[in-house]
Amino acid sequence: DMKTKTITYNYDPDSRSLTILVDGNIKGGFIGFEGEKRFLQLLDTNEQINIIDMSTKIKSDKVRRLRALWIKQGIDQYRESILSAYGVLSTADLSTDQLNELLLRFSPMSNRPISEQVRKLRSRVLVLLTKLGVYATNNDWARVNNYLMNPRIIGKPLYLLTEPELIGLIKKLYSIEVKDREINDQWSGLTSNN
């Protein structure tokens, strides 16, 4: 009793990908030029070909990944100012290319320190943020990035800052730390006199 297998093909014109399904299960496929070539060859046969549009699903998956990155980094509430640079109000209005650019830009894996100097400057920033009580828990990047995303501080997460921006930030954080210390000294002077 030999069971006949049903072979179908899904073709997505946007990504030029041809997926081969046997009894509904993906068994392989082709992408790009090769996918398009195989699809055109299949058109001359009686095979079952389904034309699909994966771009909508792929785009919504990218929007979800981007938002998850922003939430994890503590900067999601700044999404309007980030998106304004792209002339849109919602992540859903971004093009696939813009989403790819933002995913790369906000991915900590692709933003490792470029130089030893940048690594040292980031470390100095963390020391100052610790003194200010912002970086209280090790690896609490959400809190750090949320603080730094404030336009009055620097308006960017730590890992996106260039060497000159890090130097400027260190000066700003140092002056904030000095002011905090002066206020605390004045406050303790007032309370010890009573």
C-alpha positions in Angstrom: 0.0 0.0 0.0 2.1 2.9 -1.3 0.7 6.3 -0.3 1.0 9.0 -2.9 2.8 12.1 -1.6 1.3 15.5 -2.4 3.9 18.0 -3.6 3.0 21.7 -3.7 5.0 24.8 -4.1 4.7 28.3 -2.5 6.2 31.2 -4.3 6.7 34.7 -2.8 7.4 37.2 -5.6 8.7 39.9 -3.2 11.5 37.7 -1.8 11.7 35.5 -5.0 11.5 32.5 -2.8 10.1 29.1 -3.8 9.3 26.7 -1.0 8.7 23.0 -1.7 6.1 21.2 0.5 5.5 17.5 0.7 2.2 16.6 2.3 2.1 20.1 3.7 5.6 20.0 5.4 8.4 22.2 4.1 11.1 20.0 2.5 13.3 22.7 1.0 13.3 25.5 -1.5 15.2 28.2 -3.4 15.6 31.9 -2.9 16.6 34.8 -5.2 17.5 34.2 -8.8 17.4 30.4 -8.4 13.9 30.6 -6.7 12.6 32.8 -9.6 14.1 30.5 -12.2 12.6 27.3 -10.7 9.2 29.1 -10.4 9.3 30.0 -14.1 10.1 26.4 -14.9 7.2 25.2 -12.8 4.8 27.4 -14.7 5.1 25.1 -17.7 4.0 22.1 -15.6 0.8 21.0 -14.0 2.2 21.3 -10.5 0.2 23.1 -7.8 1.8 26.5 -7.1 0.5 28.9 -4.5 1.5 32.6 -4.9 2.0 34.0 -1.3 3.0 37.3 0.2 5.3 36.8 3.1 6.3 40.4 3.2 3.4 41.4 5.5 4.3 38.7 8.0 8.0 39.4 7.8 7.4 43.1 8.3 5.2 42.6 11.4 7.8 40.2 12.8 10.5 42.9 12.4 8.2 45.5 14.1 7.7 43.1 17.0 11.5 42.5 17.3 12.3 46.2 17.2 9.7 47.0 19.8 11.0 44.2 22.0 14.6 45.6 21.7 13.4 49.1 22.7 11.4 47.7 25.7 14.3 45.6 26.8 16.6 48.7 26.5 14.2 50.9 28.4 13.8 53.4 25.5 10.4 52.4 24.0 8.8 55.6 25.4 11.1 57.6 23.1 9.9 55.8 20.0 8.1 58.9 18.7 11.3 60.9 18.6 13.2 58.0 17.1 10.5 57.6 14.4 10.3 61.3 13.6 13.7 61.0 11.9 11.9 58.7 9.4 8.9 60.9 9.0 6.5 58.4 10.4 4.4 58.2 13.6 4.2 54.4 14.0 6.6 51.5 13.6 4.0 50.0 11.3 4.5 52.8 8.8 8.3 52.1 8.4 9.5 50.4 5.2 11.2 47.0 5.4 14.6 48.8 4.7 14.0 51.3 7.5 13.1 48.4 9.9 16.3 46.6 9.0 18.3 49.8 9.6 16.7 50.3 13.0 17.1 46.7 14.0 20.8 46.9 13.1 21.2 50.3 14.8 19.6 49.3 18.1 21.0 45.8 18.2 23.7 45.7 21.0 25.4 42.9 19.2 26.3 45.1 16.2 27.3 48.0 18.5 30.3 46.5 20.3 33.0 49.1 21.2 34.9 50.2 18.1 38.0 51.0 20.0 39.7 50.5 23.3 39.2 54.3 23.9 35.4 54.0 23.4 35.3 51.0 25.8 37.2 53.1 28.4 34.9 56.1 27.9 31.8 53.9 28.3 33.3 52.5 31.5 33.8 56.0 32.9 30.2 56.9 32.0 29.0 53.8 34.0 31.2 54.9 37.0 29.5 58.3 37.0 26.0 56.8 36.5 26.7 54.5 39.5 27.6 57.6 41.6 24.4 59.2 40.5 22.4 56.1 41.4 21.3 55.4 37.8 23.3 52.3 37.3 22.6 50.6 40.6 22.2 47.0 39.4 24.8 45.3 37.2 23.7 45.0 33.5 20.6 47.2 34.1 20.8 48.6 30.6 17.1 49.6 30.5 17.6 52.1 33.3 20.9 53.4 31.9 19.4 53.8 28.4 16.2 55.3 29.7 18.2 58.0 31.6 20.5 58.7 28.6 17.6 58.9 26.1 16.4 62.0 27.9 17.2 64.8 25.3 18.6 67.0 28.2 21.2 64.3 28.9 22.2 63.0 25.5 19.2 61.6 23.6 20.8 58.2 22.7 21.5 54.8 24.3 25.0 54.3 25.6 26.1 51.8 22.9 25.2 54.3 20.1 27.4 57.1 21.4 30.5 58.1 19.5 33.8 59.0 21.2 33.2 62.8 21.1 29.6 62.3 22.4 31.0 60.1 25.2 33.5 62.8 26.2 30.7 65.4 26.2 28.5 63.1 28.3 31.2 62.5 30.8 31.6 66.3 31.3 27.9 66.7 31.7 27.5 63.7 34.1 30.5 65.0 36.1 28.9 68.4 36.5 25.6 66.8 37.6 27.5 64.7 40.1 29.3 67.7 41.5 26.0 69.7 41.8 24.4 66.7 43.6 27.4 66.5 46.0 27.2 70.2 46.8 23.4 70.0 47.4 23.9 67.0 49.7 26.7 68.8 51.6 24.5 71.9 52.0 21.6 69.7 53.1 23.7 67.8 55.6 25.1 71.1 56.9 21.5 72.3 57.5 20.4 69.2 59.3 23.5 68.9 61.5 23.0 72.5 62.8 19.5 71.6 64.2 
